[in-house]
Amino acid sequence: MNITYKLMSSLSFDEAHLLFNRGFEGYMMPMNLPLDTFIGRFGNDGISPALSIVAFDGAKPIGFVLQGIREVDGKKTSWNGGTGIIPEYRGRKLGAALMEEAEKILIEHRVSTATLEALSENKAAIALYEKCGYKKVDDLLFLRSNGIVDAQLPNLEGYELQRIPAVQSIGSDLFPTMVPWQTDPSNTPKAGGEVVLITANGEVQAACLIRKKCVFGKDTESITLFQVRENGNNDALSRLLEHALEYDRPITRTTYNFLNGNGRVVSCLLARGFENTTVSQVFMTKSLGL
């Protein structure tokens, strides 16, 4: 083998698309994306071809790491949006070298913390990332609930409910900043995200970041929950979730990459009929010392 590395921007979108689908071929969760969906990931998820790395054997692209960078609390944070090697090159210990080359790009751009998610059952990938210096921060849950939870929503009883576009929460202290990439408010506005807050005497008691799927003039079809911030007021938290997740509607509710460490919220959801799905991930980070 004659392995070299180049930026993904050296490939055409057609070439990168083919490499991506081949890189996830036979994977635990295969991703055979149409070209338009693949291209959309770069804008929607903040991935950059100029930051992503491709491994070549001669002139043949054989593996990749997709990467994006954003600024968090004045420091740069990166995300590994997908690592893949085409089937015939797996098992040749190319993963660590590919990750090392990807990290060189991050250091060049003065990234302080690198982040990624990996399927919990993919022990080989997790072991690779740990070998590369990543540490597990938390488990990520994909909970699900279907149908009506309560026939009637509870009164707010002294609380006030407020809804704002997710974009308005960027740069605020409403939510933690070191979270899985796609659950950050700076990412969800592209998918119609909104923040729902419950307040008492002008003070925020709890807030959640959600995305609703609905057509104007029609009822909500589904709601995805990304983050919750709460201050220990269980009554406010319960009322927030009742209203924000529309427990009185016959809809599907899911969580996406939801931090298991937010135990009070998880317990509240499970108590109201949410169930674990077959999917779970781990959230991992690496300090690059910059």
Buried (B, 14 or more C-beta within 10 A) or exposed (E): EEBEBEBBEEBEBEEBBBBBBBBBBEBEEEBEBEBEEBBEBBEEBBBBBEBBBBBBBEEEBBBBBBBBBBEBEEEBBBBBBBBBBBBEBBEBEBBEBBBEBBBEBBEEBEBBBBBBBBBBBBEEBBEBBBEBBBEBBBBBBBBBBBEEBEEEBBEBEEBEEEEBBBBEBBEEEBBEEEBBBBBBBBBBBBBEBBBBBBBBEEEBBBBBBBBBEEEEEEEBEBBBBBBBBBEEBEBBBBBBBBBBBBBBBEBBBBBBBBBBEBEEBBEBBBEBBBEEEEBBBBBBBBEBEE
